[in-house]
Amino acid sequence: GIHGINFLLAESLDGGGVSSLHLDPQGKTYSQVLLELEIPVPEQDARNWGLI
């Protein structure tokens, strides 16, 4: 019920995130960038998903 989306950023860190033991700062950086994005959603989909 939180309207969450799971996604994968393939090859976004060029192996850096996988080889690093410090994943948390990288995740926080990406999450902040994603929170700033505006994603267009067709009105019918928004209604179906209960967003409006």
GROMACS elastic network, one bead per residue, 0.5 to 0.9 nm:
[ bonds ]
;  ai    aj funct       b0    kb
    1     4     6  0.79771   500
    3    49     6  0.78954   500
    3    50     6  0.89289   500
    3    51     6  0.85432   500
    9    12     6  0.55108   500
    9    13     6  0.84493   500
   10    13     6  0.81717   500
   10    14     6  0.88119   500
   11    14     6  0.51379   500
   11    15     6  0.68450   500
   12    15     6  0.80317   500
   12    16     6  0.88288   500
   12    17     6  0.86390   500
   13    16     6  0.51319   500
   13    17     6  0.56728   500
   13    18     6  0.80660   500
   13    26     6  0.89259   500
   14    17     6  0.76692   500
   14    18     6  0.86940   500
   15    18     6  0.54042   500
   15    19     6  0.62153   500
   15    20     6  0.85328   500
   16    19     6  0.53625   500
   16    20     6  0.59532   500
   17    20     6  0.51663   500
   17    21     6  0.79022   500
   17    22     6  0.77617   500
   17    23     6  0.60605   500
   17    26     6  0.73332   500
   18    21     6  0.79233   500
   18    23     6  0.79997   500
   19    22     6  0.89933   500
   20    23     6  0.64828   500
   21    24     6  0.88345   500
   22    25     6  0.67602   500
   22    26     6  0.76825   500
   23    26     6  0.54512   500
   23    27     6  0.62275   500
   23    28     6  0.87632   500
   24    27     6  0.51250   500
   24    28     6  0.61840   500
   24    29     6  0.86711   500
   25    28     6  0.50802   500
   25    29     6  0.61906   500
   25    30     6  0.87463   500
   26    29     6  0.51519   500
   26    30     6  0.63564   500
   26    31     6  0.86085   500
   27    30     6  0.52332   500
   27    31     6  0.60384   500
   27    32     6  0.86217   500
   28    31     6  0.50480   500
   28    32     6  0.61764   500
   28    33     6  0.86997   500
   29    32     6  0.53464   500
   29    33     6  0.64577   500
   29    34     6  0.87934   500
   30    33     6  0.51613   500
   30    34     6  0.61800   500
   30    35     6  0.86400   500
   31    34     6  0.50659   500
   31    35     6  0.61196   500
   31    36     6  0.88147   500
   32    35     6  0.51245   500
   32    36     6  0.66174   500
   33    36     6  0.54089   500
   33    37     6  0.68749   500
   34    37     6  0.52786   500
   34    38     6  0.85917   500
   35    38     6  0.81486   500
   41    44     6  0.83377   500
   41    45     6  0.66118   500
   41    46     6  0.63376   500
   42    45     6  0.54018   500
   42    46     6  0.63670   500
   42    47     6  0.88169   500
   43    46     6  0.50676   500
   43    47     6  0.62327   500
   43    48     6  0.86661   500
   43    52     6  0.83464   500
   44    47     6  0.51215   500
   44    48     6  0.62013   500
   44    49     6  0.86608   500
   45    49     6  0.60952   500
   45    50     6  0.85106   500
   45    51     6  0.85398   500
   46    49     6  0.51642   500
   46    50     6  0.61307   500
   46    51     6  0.50271   500
   46    52     6  0.60259   500
   47    50     6  0.50843   500
   47    51     6  0.59290   500
   47    52     6  0.54360   500
   48    51     6  0.77220   500
   48    52     6  0.86617   500
   49    52     6  0.80926   500
